[in-house]
Every structure is written in structure tokens, then in C-alpha cells.
Amino acid sequence: GINLAQDDAPSTSHYTFSADGAILGFFGEAFGDKSKVRRESDASGRFIHIPRQKLRARVVEQLRPGTIRWGSKLRSFECRRGAGVAVTLADGTTLDAALLVGSDGIFSTVPRQ
């Protein structure tokens, strides 16, 4: 697995904001009684906060070179029950994969399909 302990800034709460900064939701304990007694080493029931570039580096360290196709643009994909996913890129390249990760931000093509 991926060890994020060295990069983690532990937290027991998380806020979600809209594009204009309004609070959309709050999850976790914040300043509740449980958060006062939890030890730093207690990993259950807390959120992991890690800079995107650190997370990206930790994931890439665990993959074979060439596994990730940087800079590709998705045209479409088709989930294959029990057999992964078929992907078509904007340049016409087709790929068969076990997993498709849409990590291109809030306006990702993946959830829009």
C-alpha cells in the first residue's frame, strides 16, 4: 500500500466550500470531546490532509513506469462488468484498463459522461 503517514497533516474534521467560498458542508468532530482525547497515532475516524503533489508522488512511486498517461484527454469510456474499463482518448487511442481515475479537477470529463 501507500504510506501517507510521513506527509499527513491529521484532522478529525473537514469543510467543503463552494467556488465563491461559502461553506457547503462540514464533516467530522471539529472541537468535540472525542478530538480532545484522540492521540496523534489514532488513525481511525479522521481525515487525511495531504498536498496534491505529495499524494501524486506517493501514488506514482508505487506504479510501473508508463502506467499513467499524462496529458491525455478523455473522449469516452465504457465500464465492462467485471472486466475493467475501455477508454477512448481525444486523439483516437483506445485503451483497456482495470481502473480509470479522473483526477483532472472539479471539471473532470469522467463524471460528466
Secondary structure, DSSP 4 states (H G I P E B T S, - for coil): ----TTT---BSEEEEE-TTS-EEEEEE-TTSHHHHH--TT--TT-B----HHHHHHHHHHTS-TTSS-TT--EEEEEEETTTEEEEEETTS-EEEES-----S-TT-SGGG-
